Amino acid sequence: MVHDCSLPTIAQGIYPFEARGVTKRFRHAAIFGALEALLPGETMRFCNDHDPLPLLAQINGHYGTGVKIAYVSREPGEIVIDFQVMR
């Protein structure tokens, strides 16, 4: 099953973030900026071609329980993670 990040589902409070389209140099800053823009209860659906374990550790270290992290897909070449803002 393909999880399309190109179609936002704003009515449900889920916003897509296609990481593959962001230059690596700016990627983490863009992700943190997107998380800061979310309201409590909203979700950023992150799509990437690899599992971003260092990024997950950074988010966990910065936000702790303020951001819930849940994999939607963990297939090789298709990583989809929901980041739900709890704060």
C-alpha positions, 0 to 999 in steps of 0.5 A: 500500500502506498501512502501518498504525501501529496494530498493533504487531509486538512479536515482531519488535521493531518498535514503532509511533509515530503522530506525527499523534496527538501535539500538535506542541508535544510531538512531538519530545520524545515521539519522542526519548523513544521512541527512548531507550526502545528497546533495541539492535536494536529499531525504532520505526516512525514514521508521519506525514503529512509528511516530517520533514526537520528531525527527521531532521537532529536525530536524526542530529545527536544519535545519529549512527550510533546510529540507522539511518533507513530510509524504508518509505513516502514517499508524499505524506500517508503517510510511514513511517520505521523508526528502528532503534537500533544503540547 
